[in-house]
Every structure is written in C-alpha cells, then in structure tokens.
Amino acid sequence: MLNFATCSRALLTRSDPNHWQVKIASLVYDPATGESTTVYKPSKIQKRKHQINSLAYAAAERELELMEKKGSSLKTKSQTQAKYGW
C-alpha cells in the first residue's frame, strides 16, 4: 500500500530549504518478527530492485526539485518591467 504526498505551489514558497521532505509510506513485512512496519524511505535493496515504492519516492523527489527550480526562476512583474525599462 502506497500513500502519496501531494505538494502545491503555495507549499513550495517557504524559505526553509530543509523543510521539504518526501514522505511516501509503504508497508514492509519483517520475517524475523512476523509484523509489517511502515517505512518512509526506500532501502538500498528496494532501490536496486526498482520496487514501486522506491520509484514513487524518486519521482516525488524529482517533482519537488523541479517545482523548486521553476519557482526560483520565475520573476515578478516589477522585475520584468525593470529589465525592459517600462
């Protein structure tokens, strides 16, 4: 079971760079204890075997990175007008 975290442009305007973390929960069965545990980051083996939770985590991280890059490249209307001397 995967739970996807959503992000919006309003959330990406915060100034704290360490605030952004991707949280995608997945249930992992532990054969030693016989219980399922909830994990938020994929393990090294899950990444190597391209399991769906690791792919979803990578996609969500990439999406946040792209939205942050796009948000920082956008200029305000007054900055654009100042560039052209209007």
N, C-alpha and C positions, 0 to 999 in steps of 0.2 A: 504494500500500500504506500503510495507516494502522496505527500501533501505539498503542493506548490505554493510558494510565497509570491505574492504579487507586489509589483512596485509601480509607483506612479511618478510623474514628473514633480509633483509637489513634494514628495518624499526625498527626491534627489537634490533639492535645493539647500539641504542642511550643510553647515560648514565643517562639521567634524568628519574627517576622512576615514577614521577608524570605526565610524558608526555603521557603515554598510557591510553587512554580512549576509550571505545567502544561507537560508535555513530551509532545507528540504528534508523532511523526516521520512525515514524508511524503517521498517521493522526487520531486524536481523535475528535469526534463530541461533542460539548458542547451544551446541550439542552437549557441552560439559554440564551445564546447569539445567538444560531442558526448557529454558524460558526464552521468550522473544524480548528483545530490547529495542528501544528507539534510538537511532543514530542520526546525526545531522550532517556529518561529513563522511564521504565515501572513503573506504580504506584503500590501501595500496593495491590489494588483490582485486577489489571491485573496479578500480580504475584500469588495471591491466586487462581484465576480462571484459571491459566495456559493458558493465552491467547498467541497467536502465537508470538506477538512482545516481550513478556517477556521471552519466551523460546528462541527466537533468540538472545536476549540480553545476556541471561545466557550462551548460547553456545559460543557466540563470546568472552565473558569474560573468559570463561574456556579455549578457544583456545589460547588466548593471554597469559594466565597464564602458560599453558603447553609449549608454544613456548619459553617463557622467562626462564622457568626452564630447558628446554632442551639446550638452548643457553648457560646458565651459567655452565652446567655440561660438555660441550664439551671442550676438551683441545687442545692446539695447537700441532703441530707435534714436535716442540722442547721440549715442556713439557713432552710429552710421551717418547721421546728418552732419556731425562734426567732421567726419572723414571727408565728406564732399563739400564742406563749407556752406551748407544751406542754413 
